[in-house]
Amino acid sequence: MRLRPVEVTDTGAVLAALASTELLWLESPTNPMLGVVELRPILAAPSRAGVTTVVDNTFATPMSQQPLAWGADAVVHSASKYIGGHSDLLLGAVITAEEDRRASLLAHRTLQGAIPGVMESYLALRGLRTLPLRFAQQQRTAQELAERLPGHPAVTSVRYPGLGSDPNHDRARAQMSGFGAIISFVVADAETADRLTGALELIVGGTSLGGVETTIDRRRRWPGEEAVPAGLLRPSVGLEHPEDLWEDLQHALSSSINI
Ligand SMILES: Cc1ncc(COP(=O)(O)O)c(C=O)c1O
């Protein structure tokens, strides 16, 4: 199998690639730029016939977006994120609408030996019970912080699909019932971003996301993220009080530019 990267937010490019594709792997919103893929028209496109489509729905969760209803063959989640919800679990989930596909995946998983541990399964099921409540509050707080961030002089730009000014707002409104709890914002450069994360007291530095505690990561520090702005920070908004989070962010933003 040959892997061919396509800019998934460019609907025309995705549709053009379908002609010579066996499997289309989409992610929306995207990590870490928070681009929104036009899932509905892509999944409904006539040229999609015969192409297996998989949507990584980790950022949206089933609470905000349900691609199986629009024809996706499979949805995948990092259950380590919102489903577990407490940053204490490593697990993935595949959901399909068709029984035949489920049976074949199940057989493959069983024969290959990727069986989830009992503890992991328990933690995922326990997390699922509070997912709707956690995610609703995390989305509310994310919206609040995303609206405040552009007002700080250290912030160059903010991406959050829930902002009316976001280039993906209309797309997100058309297919999501909530805008998620991940924000991306950019500060001047890597040094400013690192000063900022070093000054945080409540928000935890870390690359994982979707937990009850707010985590933040400078994505460009990772190999393979060369296309990401050096000063891009990606907070995953947790369940702390919104004012406590804003106080921490505001203080660290100001420290990063010495004001
Ligand atoms: C959208 C998305 N999908 C999948 C993964 C992989 O998750 P895991 O760490 O559970 O392998 C991540 C990790 O950050 C992610 O952000």
The ligand as a Gaussian input file, in Angstrom:
#p B3LYP/6-31G(d) Opt

LIG

0 1
 C       -6.557000      12.900000      16.796000
 C       -5.688000      11.839000      17.408000
 N       -5.846000      10.552000      17.038000
 C       -5.095000       9.564000      17.559000
 C       -4.110000       9.832000      18.487000
 C       -3.270000       8.682000      19.031000
 O       -3.635000       8.409000      20.331000
 P       -2.857000       7.420000      21.344000
 O       -1.886000       8.273000      22.062000
 O       -3.932000       6.903000      22.242000
 O       -2.201000       6.378000      20.512000
 C       -3.909000      11.146000      18.896000
 C       -2.847000      11.476000      19.871000
 O       -2.625000      12.620000      20.196000
 C       -4.715000      12.176000      18.354000
 O       -4.557000      13.456000      18.738000

